[in-house]
Amino acid sequence: MSDQKYERRYKEDRPVVAICYDFDKTLSPDDMQAQGFIQSVGYEHVPDFWMKSNALADKNGMDQNLAYMFTMKQEAEGSLLFTKSTLIEYGEKVQLFPGVEQWFERIRQYGKEQGVIVEHYIISSGLKEMIEGTSVAKAGAFEKIYASSFLYNEKGVAIWPAQVVNYTSKTQFLFRIEKGVLDINDAAVNDYFPPETLRVPFRNMIYIGDSDTDIPCMKLVNSYGGHSIGVYNAETRDKSKVYKMMRDNRIRYFAPADYSEGTELDTLVKAIIDRTAANEILESWHLVAQEERKLADKQSNEKEIEKTNFLIALENSDNFANTHTIIGKMKKIREWTPEEKETLCKIALANSQVLYILGDANVSAFYRRLLADVRKLSQVEKEVWEKVRGGTSL
């Protein structure tokens, strides 16, 4: 199967900052289903819907997200046509926190001014179709919306879950963003990527969420040097969840969910972008130094391999011409370890093809230079030294 059908993105010429958002109570004050849909299927009290959905999950050992999707479809029967267009229409009714409408483009523009590409991603257990119905999604705010969704028949009626995103599976999407492997069925997310090829290293990620369901993502981002922000409703000023997340080291910062220009959240995210721009300059210097070191190591390894090959060739040389050729090549190597010097001397005494021509000018010159800086000669080295010196002791 060809990988060409999958959307892949690659490392850019500028740093990329990926801001990843939960949706419900992060960008919107309430659950998206509670802003029109639940009421339209006959519930006067929204909590009753969630009690029924959660009871279904508990009774059947069922994922809670699958349970709410099933309950939505079941409760819609006889009340409304449960289609993709219907869900998108309910998404249009979803309220957003202050400043959200202008936030995404403004922050993108700020990043551009700092030499940074800013991208926005949704990672939510809510419904993709409803998120797609929001004004910001229609305006192209998001690079990708990762959320639960339905499979639809030819008439557009929802018949089965197509994708379910729960709090643990959310983390896979961070790895997709990191590697630029964005399609949910692209198995390349499991491939190894050298650190220098990662499109969005975790240190350049910001995760914004509001509750325990965001903890796995927050923990992952924090662990690799990224930034996790807890948000709370500025009207209720209930900070209990963000306090808990801070207490448990799940977030680095918290702020009211007000996305207007000049607010705490706006200032905080811009400061992270500034820091990223500076960090990536240093990181680029680090990568250059790292590449130079790797090249030096490679060259060093190649020299070690070359020397080993020469030692083997000299030890096995079976004629004078070959011995002269090998030693001629070895003369180009300026550095030999004490162990290698000892081995070369042992070969000189053990191989008659070498021993016989130790008095030759080129051969003796090689061994004299080899042993000239040895402060204390071993017995084997003394024997060779005396022979290349014409029988004179050092």
C-alpha positions as CSV (number, residue, x, y, z in Angstrom):
1,M,0.0,0.0,0.0
2,S,1.5,3.4,-1.0
3,D,2.1,6.0,1.6
4,Q,1.5,8.8,-0.9
5,K,-2.2,9.2,0.1
6,Y,-1.2,10.3,3.6
7,E,-0.5,13.9,4.6
8,R,3.1,14.3,5.6
9,R,4.8,17.4,6.8
10,Y,8.5,17.9,7.1
11,K,10.9,20.1,9.1
12,E,10.6,23.7,8.1
13,D,13.3,26.4,7.6
14,R,11.8,28.1,10.7
15,P,10.8,26.7,14.1
16,V,7.2,25.5,14.4
17,V,5.2,26.0,17.5
18,A,2.2,23.7,17.8
19,I,-0.5,24.9,20.2
20,C,-2.8,22.0,21.0
21,Y,-6.2,22.6,22.6
22,D,-8.9,20.5,24.3
23,F,-12.2,22.0,23.3
24,D,-15.0,21.7,25.9
25,K,-14.4,24.1,28.8
26,T,-11.1,25.1,27.2
27,L,-12.3,27.1,24.1
28,S,-16.0,26.8,25.0
29,P,-17.6,27.4,28.5
30,D,-19.6,24.1,28.4
31,D,-19.8,20.7,26.8
32,M,-20.7,21.2,23.1
33,Q,-23.5,18.7,23.3
34,A,-25.1,20.7,26.2
35,Q,-25.5,23.8,24.1
36,G,-28.6,22.8,22.1
37,F,-28.4,19.2,21.1
38,I,-29.2,17.6,24.5
39,Q,-32.1,19.9,25.0
40,S,-33.4,19.2,21.5
41,V,-33.8,15.5,22.2
42,G,-36.0,16.1,25.2
43,Y,-33.8,16.7,28.3
44,E,-34.7,19.6,30.5
45,H,-31.8,18.9,32.8
46,V,-28.5,18.3,30.9
47,P,-27.0,16.2,33.8
48,D,-29.7,13.6,33.2
49,F,-28.3,12.9,29.8
50,W,-24.8,12.4,31.1
51,M,-26.1,10.2,33.9
52,K,-27.8,7.9,31.4
53,S,-24.7,7.8,29.2
54,N,-22.3,7.1,32.0
55,A,-24.7,4.4,33.4
56,L,-24.6,2.7,30.0
57,A,-20.9,2.7,30.0
58,D,-20.7,1.3,33.6
59,K,-23.2,-1.4,33.0
60,N,-21.5,-2.7,29.8
61,G,-17.9,-2.1,30.5
62,M,-18.0,0.5,27.7
63,D,-15.8,3.4,26.9
64,Q,-17.6,6.6,28.1
65,N,-17.1,8.3,24.8
66,L,-18.6,5.5,22.9
67,A,-21.4,5.5,25.4
68,Y,-22.2,9.2,24.9
69,M,-22.1,8.8,21.1
70,F,-24.5,5.8,21.2
71,T,-26.8,7.8,23.6
72,M,-26.8,10.8,21.3
73,K,-27.9,8.6,18.3
74,Q,-30.4,6.7,20.4
75,E,-32.0,9.8,21.9
76,A,-32.2,11.5,18.5
77,E,-34.5,8.8,17.2
78,G,-38.0,10.3,16.8
79,S,-36.7,13.8,17.6
80,L,-34.4,14.8,14.8
81,L,-32.5,13.4,11.8
82,F,-29.1,12.4,13.2
83,T,-27.0,13.5,10.3
84,K,-23.6,15.1,9.8
85,S,-25.2,18.3,8.7
86,T,-27.4,18.4,11.8
87,L,-24.3,18.0,14.0
88,I,-22.5,20.8,12.2
89,E,-25.6,23.0,12.7
90,Y,-25.5,22.4,16.4
91,G,-21.8,23.2,16.3
92,E,-22.7,26.6,14.9
93,K,-24.5,27.3,18.2
94,V,-21.5,26.5,20.4
95,Q,-20.4,29.5,22.4
96,L,-16.7,30.4,22.7
97,F,-14.8,32.0,25.4
98,P,-13.9,35.7,25.1
99,G,-11.4,36.5,22.4
100,V,-11.4,33.0,20.8
101,E,-12.7,34.3,17.5
102,Q,-9.6,36.5,16.9
103,W,-7.1,34.5,18.8
104,F,-5.8,32.0,16.3
105,E,-4.9,34.4,13.5
106,R,-3.5,37.0,15.9
107,I,-1.2,34.4,17.5
108,R,-0.2,33.1,14.1
109,Q,0.7,36.6,13.1
110,Y,2.7,37.2,16.3
111,G,4.7,34.1,15.7
112,K,5.5,35.2,12.1
113,E,6.8,38.4,13.4
114,Q,9.2,36.4,15.7
115,G,10.3,34.1,12.9
116,V,8.2,31.3,14.2
117,I,5.5,29.3,12.4
118,V,2.5,28.9,14.8
119,E,0.0,26.1,14.1
120,H,-3.2,25.3,16.1
121,Y,-4.5,21.8,16.6
122,I,-7.6,20.4,18.4
123,I,-7.3,17.2,20.4
124,S,-10.7,16.6,21.9
125,S,-13.0,13.8,23.1
126,G,-15.9,15.9,21.8
127,L,-17.4,15.5,18.3
128,K,-15.4,16.5,15.3
129,E,-18.5,17.4,13.3
130,M,-19.7,19.9,15.9
131,I,-16.3,21.4,16.2
132,E,-16.2,21.8,12.4
133,G,-19.5,23.7,12.7
134,T,-17.9,26.4,14.8
135,S,-17.1,29.8,13.3
136,V,-13.4,29.4,14.1
137,A,-13.1,26.0,12.4
138,K,-15.0,27.3,9.3
139,A,-12.5,30.2,9.2
140,G,-9.6,27.7,9.0
141,A,-8.2,28.2,12.5
142,F,-7.0,24.6,12.9
143,E,-4.4,22.6,11.0
144,K,-6.1,19.4,12.1
145,I,-9.1,18.5,14.3
146,Y,-8.5,15.3,16.2
147,A,-11.8,14.3,17.8
148,S,-14.5,11.6,18.0
149,S,-16.6,11.3,14.9
150,F,-19.3,9.2,13.2
151,L,-19.4,7.0,10.1
152,Y,-22.3,8.1,7.8
153,N,-24.4,6.2,5.3
154,E,-25.1,7.4,1.7
155,K,-27.9,9.6,3.1
156,G,-25.6,11.3,5.6
157,V,-27.1,9.6,8.6
158,A,-24.7,8.6,11.4
159,I,-24.6,4.8,11.7
160,W,-21.4,3.9,13.6
161,P,-18.5,5.5,15.4
162,A,-15.6,6.2,13.0
163,Q,-13.2,7.6,15.5
164,V,-13.2,7.7,19.3
165,V,-10.8,9.9,21.2
166,N,-10.5,9.3,24.9
167,Y,-8.1,10.8,27.4
168,T,-5.4,8.2,27.0
169,S,-5.6,8.0,23.2
170,K,-5.1,11.7,22.9
171,T,-1.4,11.4,23.3
172,Q,-0.9,9.6,20.0
173,F,-1.9,12.8,18.2
174,L,1.0,14.7,19.9
175,F,3.4,12.2,18.4
176,R,1.7,12.7,15.0
177,I,2.2,16.4,15.2
178,E,5.8,15.9,16.4
179,K,6.7,13.8,13.4
180,G,4.5,15.5,10.8
181,V,2.6,12.3,10.3
182,L,-0.9,13.8,10.6
183,D,-3.3,11.2,9.1
184,I,-4.8,9.0,11.8
185,N,-4.2,5.8,9.8
186,D,-0.6,6.5,8.8
187,A,1.5,3.9,10.6
188,A,4.7,5.9,10.0
189,V,3.9,7.5,13.4
190,N,5.6,4.4,14.9
191,D,8.8,4.9,12.8
192,Y,12.0,6.2,14.3
193,F,12.8,9.8,13.5
194,P,16.3,11.3,14.3
195,P,15.8,14.2,16.7
196,E,17.1,16.7,14.2
197,T,14.4,15.7,11.7
198,L,11.4,16.1,14.0
199,R,9.1,18.8,12.6
200,V,7.7,19.9,16.0
201,P,9.9,18.8,18.9
202,F,7.9,18.5,22.2
203,R,9.9,21.4,23.5
204,N,8.0,23.5,20.9
205,M,4.5,22.3,21.9
206,I,2.0,24.1,24.0
207,Y,-1.0,22.1,25.4
208,I,-4.0,24.0,26.7
209,G,-6.6,22.2,28.7
210,D,-8.9,22.4,31.6
211,S,-9.3,19.1,33.5
212,D,-8.1,15.6,34.4
213,T,-8.9,14.3,30.9
214,D,-6.0,16.4,29.6
215,I,-3.4,15.1,32.1
216,P,-1.8,12.4,29.9
217,C,-1.1,15.0,27.2
218,M,0.0,17.6,29.7
219,K,2.4,15.1,31.4
220,L,3.9,14.0,28.0
221,V,4.5,17.6,26.9
222,N,6.0,18.6,30.2
223,S,8.3,15.5,30.3
224,Y,10.0,16.6,27.1
225,G,10.4,20.2,27.8
226,G,7.1,21.6,26.4
227,H,4.6,23.9,28.0
228,S,1.2,22.9,29.5
229,I,-1.3,25.5,30.5
230,G,-4.4,24.9,32.6
231,V,-7.3,27.3,31.9
232,Y,-10.4,28.1,34.1
233,N,-13.6,30.0,33.5
234,A,-13.0,33.7,34.2
235,E,-16.7,34.2,35.2
236,T,-16.9,31.5,37.9
237,R,-13.2,31.9,38.9
238,D,-13.2,28.3,40.0
239,K,-9.5,27.4,40.1
240,S,-9.9,24.0,41.9
241,K,-9.0,22.0,38.9
242,V,-6.0,24.0,37.9
243,Y,-4.8,24.1,41.5
244,K,-4.9,20.3,41.5
245,M,-3.1,20.0,38.2
246,M,-0.5,22.4,39.4
247,R,-0.2,20.5,42.7
248,D,0.3,17.2,40.8
249,N,2.9,18.8,38.4
250,R,0.7,18.3,35.4
251,I,0.8,22.0,34.3
252,R,3.5,24.6,34.3
253,Y,1.1,27.6,34.2
254,F,-2.6,28.5,34.6
255,A,-4.7,31.4,33.4
256,P,-8.3,32.5,32.9
257,A,-9.8,31.2,29.6
258,D,-9.9,34.7,28.2
259,Y,-8.2,34.7,24.8
260,S,-8.5,38.5,24.2
261,E,-5.4,40.5,23.4
262,G,-3.4,41.7,26.4
263,T,-4.9,39.1,28.8
264,E,-2.8,36.7,31.0
265,L,-3.2,33.9,28.5
266,D,-2.3,36.1,25.6
267,T,0.8,37.4,27.4
268,L,1.8,33.9,28.5
269,V,1.6,32.3,25.1
270,K,3.5,35.1,23.4
271,A,6.2,34.8,26.1
272,I,6.5,31.1,25.2
273,I,6.8,31.9,21.5
274,D,9.5,34.5,22.3
275,R,11.4,31.9,24.3
276,T,11.0,29.3,21.6
277,A,12.4,31.6,19.0
278,A,15.5,32.2,21.2
279,N,15.9,28.6,22.2
280,E,15.8,27.4,18.6
281,I,18.7,29.7,17.7
282,L,20.7,28.0,20.4
283,E,19.4,24.6,19.3
284,S,20.5,25.2,15.7
285,W,24.0,26.0,17.1
286,H,23.9,22.8,19.1
287,L,22.9,20.8,16.0
288,V,25.7,22.2,14.0
289,A,28.2,21.3,16.8
290,Q,26.6,17.8,17.0
291,E,26.9,17.2,13.3
292,E,30.6,18.3,13.4
293,R,31.2,15.9,16.3
294,K,29.5,13.0,14.4
295,L,31.6,13.7,11.4
296,A,34.8,13.7,13.5
297,D,33.7,10.5,15.2
298,K,33.1,8.9,11.8
299,Q,36.5,10.0,10.5
300,S,38.1,8.7,13.7
301,N,36.3,5.4,13.3
302,E,37.4,5.2,9.7
303,K,41.0,5.8,10.7
304,E,40.8,3.1,13.3
305,I,39.4,0.7,10.8
306,E,42.1,1.7,8.3
307,K,44.9,1.1,10.9
308,T,43.4,-2.3,11.9
309,N,43.4,-3.3,8.2
310,F,47.0,-2.3,7.8
311,L,48.0,-4.4,10.8
312,I,46.3,-7.4,9.4
313,A,47.8,-6.9,6.0
314,L,51.3,-6.4,7.4
315,E,51.0,-9.5,9.5
316,N,50.0,-11.6,6.5
317,S,52.4,-10.0,4.0
318,D,54.2,-12.8,2.1
319,N,56.5,-10.9,-0.2
320,F,58.9,-7.9,0.1
321,A,57.1,-5.8,-2.5
322,N,53.8,-6.1,-0.7
323,T,55.5,-5.2,2.6
324,H,57.1,-2.1,1.1
325,T,53.7,-1.0,-0.2
326,I,51.9,-1.5,3.1
327,I,54.5,0.3,5.1
328,G,54.5,3.1,2.5
329,K,50.8,3.6,3.2
330,M,51.2,3.4,7.0
331,K,53.8,6.2,6.9
332,K,50.9,8.6,6.2
333,I,49.4,7.8,9.6
334,R,50.9,10.1,12.2
335,E,49.3,8.7,15.4
336,W,49.6,5.2,16.7
337,T,48.5,4.0,20.2
338,P,51.0,2.3,22.5
339,E,49.2,-1.0,21.9
340,E,49.4,-0.6,18.2
341,K,53.1,0.2,18.4
342,E,53.7,-2.9,20.4
343,T,51.7,-5.0,17.8
344,L,53.7,-3.5,14.9
345,C,57.0,-4.4,16.6
346,K,55.7,-8.0,17.2
347,I,54.8,-8.3,13.6
348,A,58.2,-7.0,12.5
349,L,59.9,-9.8,14.5
350,A,57.4,-12.6,13.7
351,N,57.0,-12.1,9.9
352,S,60.2,-12.9,8.1
353,Q,59.1,-10.7,5.1
354,V,59.1,-7.7,7.5
355,L,62.1,-8.7,9.6
356,Y,64.4,-9.2,6.6
357,I,64.0,-5.7,5.3
358,L,64.0,-3.8,8.6
359,G,67.3,-2.3,7.5
360,D,65.7,-0.8,4.4
361,A,65.7,3.0,4.5
362,N,61.9,3.4,4.1
363,V,61.1,0.6,6.5
364,S,63.6,1.6,9.2
365,A,62.5,5.2,8.9
366,F,58.9,4.1,9.6
367,Y,59.9,2.2,12.7
368,R,62.3,4.8,14.0
369,R,59.6,7.4,13.8
370,L,57.2,5.0,15.4
371,L,59.3,4.4,18.4
372,A,61.1,7.8,18.7
373,D,58.7,9.3,21.3
374,V,58.3,6.1,23.4
375,R,59.9,7.0,26.8
376,K,60.2,3.4,27.9
377,L,60.6,0.7,25.3
378,S,59.2,-2.8,25.9
379,Q,61.5,-5.8,25.2
380,V,60.0,-6.3,21.8
381,E,60.3,-2.6,20.9
382,K,64.0,-2.6,22.1
383,E,64.8,-5.5,19.7
384,V,63.2,-3.7,16.8
385,W,64.8,-0.4,17.7
386,E,68.3,-2.0,17.8
387,K,67.7,-3.5,14.3
388,V,66.5,-0.4,12.7
389,R,69.4,1.5,14.3
390,G,71.9,-0.9,12.9
391,G,72.4,-2.8,16.2
392,T,72.9,0.3,18.3
393,S,70.9,0.5,21.6
394,L,68.8,3.4,22.4
